[in-house]
Amino acid sequence: MHVYRFTITRGSKPGDNFIGRVYRAVIEETDESKPKKCLPLIFKASPLNKFRRQMFSSDQVFVNEVQMYEEVLPTLNEILNKYGVANSAAMPATAR
């Protein structure tokens, strides 16, 4: 039998993000016949307050952020690799 446990906590300190709320989630699967599996995640949600969402243009900022992760950073990594620069040395804080 599969049993799932979900744990959600803050992913950043209060006040760190004005555009959205960052969370850390851990999904653990336990099955008596198999080793425990763990999936750690970080996710961001737009502000609950409608005025803040409008004030910070949250919808557009989220679209821009997705484009950054899906297009810009991979292209930048390709350029760095082409010139022999290790990704972790050039951009140590980027998401993997």
C-alpha positions in Angstrom: 0.0 0.0 0.0 1.3 3.5 -0.9 1.1 6.2 1.7 1.9 9.8 0.9 2.9 12.5 3.3 2.9 16.1 2.3 4.7 18.8 4.2 4.5 22.5 3.1 6.6 25.2 4.8 7.8 28.7 3.9 10.5 28.7 1.2 11.8 32.1 2.2 11.8 34.6 5.0 8.7 36.9 5.5 9.2 40.0 3.4 11.7 38.4 0.9 9.2 38.3 -2.0 6.8 41.0 -2.9 5.7 39.5 -6.2 4.7 36.1 -4.8 4.8 33.7 -1.9 7.5 31.0 -2.0 6.9 27.6 -0.5 8.9 24.4 0.1 7.0 21.2 -0.3 8.2 17.7 0.4 6.2 14.7 -0.8 7.2 11.4 0.7 5.9 8.1 -0.5 6.2 5.1 1.8 5.6 1.6 0.7 6.4 -1.2 3.1 7.9 -3.3 0.2 10.1 -0.5 -1.2 12.6 2.1 0.0 11.0 5.5 0.9 10.9 8.0 -1.9 11.1 11.7 -1.4 10.4 14.6 -3.8 11.4 18.0 -2.6 9.9 21.0 -4.4 10.0 24.8 -4.4 7.0 26.6 -5.7 5.7 30.2 -5.9 2.2 31.4 -5.7 0.9 34.9 -6.5 -0.2 37.2 -3.6 -3.6 36.5 -2.2 -4.4 40.2 -2.2 -5.9 41.3 -5.5 -4.5 44.9 -5.1 -0.9 43.6 -4.6 -1.3 41.3 -7.7 -2.3 44.2 -9.8 0.2 46.6 -8.3 3.1 44.3 -9.0 1.7 43.0 -12.3 2.1 39.5 -10.9 0.7 37.7 -13.9 3.3 39.2 -16.3 6.1 38.8 -13.8 5.3 35.1 -13.5 5.3 34.7 -17.3 8.6 36.5 -17.5 10.1 34.2 -14.8 9.0 31.1 -16.6 10.6 32.4 -19.8 13.8 33.0 -17.9 13.9 29.4 -16.6 12.8 27.8 -19.8 14.6 29.9 -22.4 17.2 32.4 -21.1 19.1 30.4 -18.6 19.4 27.3 -20.8 20.7 29.5 -23.6 23.1 31.1 -21.2 24.3 27.7 -20.0 24.9 26.6 -23.6 27.1 29.7 -24.2 29.0 29.1 -21.0 29.5 25.4 -21.9 30.7 26.4 -25.4 33.5 28.4 -23.8 34.3 25.9 -21.2 32.9 27.7 -18.2 31.4 25.4 -15.6 27.8 26.3 -15.0 28.1 26.0 -11.2 31.1 28.3 -11.2 29.4 31.0 -13.3 25.9 30.9 -11.8 26.0 29.0 -8.5 22.6 30.2 -7.3 20.5 29.2 -10.3 17.9 26.6 -10.1 18.8 23.1 -11.4 
